[in-house]
Amino acid sequence: MNDLSQSERSRRVQTMFTRIAGRYDLMNRVMTGGRDIAWRREAVRHLNLPSDGRLLDLATGTADLAFAVRERYPRVQIEAMDFSHGILLGGVVKAKQRAEANMFFGVGDALALPFPDATFDGITNGFLLRNVVDLPRCLRELRRVTKPGGAVVCLEITHPQTPVFKQVFQLYFYKMVPVIGGLIAGDPQAYSYLPNSLTRFPPAKPLRDLFVAAGYRDPYFKLLGLGTMAIHVGLA
Ligand SMILES: C[S@@+](CC[C@H](N)C(=O)[O-])C[C@H]1O[C@@H](n2cnc3c(N)ncnc32)[C@H](O)[C@@H]1O
C-alpha cells in the first residue's frame, strides 16, 4: 500500500476492517493467545479520568477497549468512534448484548475529529496508530480534543528488541499470521497487511518523540507481551 495516495490508503484500511469484522475478535484471541484482553485492561490503568468524566475510545472497532474502560470506570460517558462502519456495527451489537448504558457509537476519522477543542477527559485507542496515514497529525488531533492534563493512551504493536526473540517474532508475525488469517478470517491479504503495517511504524522510543513533537506533556511508554506491545501515554 506504500505507493498509494493517502486517501486511497485510508479507504483501503476502512474497507479491510469492514471485511474482517465478523472474525476480528476471534483472530485477536487466537493470534495473541488471549493476551489482548489483559493488554487492554493494562492500557486503561494509565487513564486519569474523573469518575463521571467523558472518554473517547477512538478506532473502537468491536469496542473491546471501550468495555475495558467501562470495567474500571462504571460512570464515565464513553464515545466509541471508528471510520469503518462494518466493524463499528460489531461494537454496537456487543454493546446491546451487554446492555451498556452511557456508551455512544459514531463514525469519524482520527485525522479530523468532529469535536471541539478540549472535549474529553481522556482518550484511548487500541491498534490505531499503525493504521493512520499521517501519524503526527493524528497525535495533534487527539491532543486537541483532550482537556489539558487529560491522558491520551495508545495501545499498539511494536518492534521487539531482544535479538533471538526478535527473529522468532518475525517468523511468527510475517509468515504464520497471514496463514492463520487465511484459515480463520478467510482473508490472508488483510493479515499480510498487519505485519507490513508494523514494518513502516516507528519503534517505541521514536514514537514517544513524536508525542513530544505533538505537544504532549510527560510522554512515556510501557512495553508488554515480551516487548511486542507498547502502551504510549501523553498528557494533553
Ligand atoms: C485493529 S482495529 C482495533 C480495534 C479496537 N480498538 C481493538 O482494540 O481491538 C483498528 C481500527 O482502527 C480503525 N481506524 C483505522 N484508521 C482510522 C482512522 N483514521 N480513523 C478512525 N478509525 C480508524 C479501523 O477501522 C479499525 O476498526
The ligand as a Gaussian input file, in Angstrom:
#p B3LYP/6-31G(d) Opt

LIG

0 1
 C       -7.022000      -3.281000      14.655000
 S       -8.543000      -2.440000      14.825000
 C       -8.618000      -2.074000      16.560000
 C       -9.991000      -2.162000      17.170000
 C      -10.037000      -1.991000      18.679000
 N       -9.538000      -0.703000      19.093000
 C       -9.308000      -3.069000      19.436000
 O       -8.668000      -2.766000      20.452000
 O       -9.408000      -4.244000      19.049000
 C       -8.092000      -0.896000      14.153000
 C       -9.293000       0.012000      13.950000
 O       -8.825000       1.312000      13.590000
 C       -9.781000       1.871000      12.732000
 N       -9.155000       3.005000      12.069000
 C       -8.036000       2.983000      11.308000
 N       -7.756000       4.226000      10.861000
 C       -8.701000       5.042000      11.390000
 C       -8.952000       6.435000      11.300000
 N       -8.173000       7.237000      10.569000
 N      -10.000000       6.956000      11.984000
 C      -10.812000       6.146000      12.719000
 N      -10.642000       4.803000      12.817000
 C       -9.598000       4.273000      12.158000
 C      -10.168000       0.713000      11.832000
 O      -11.378000       0.936000      11.161000
 C      -10.232000      -0.430000      12.841000
 O      -11.508000      -0.617000      13.360000

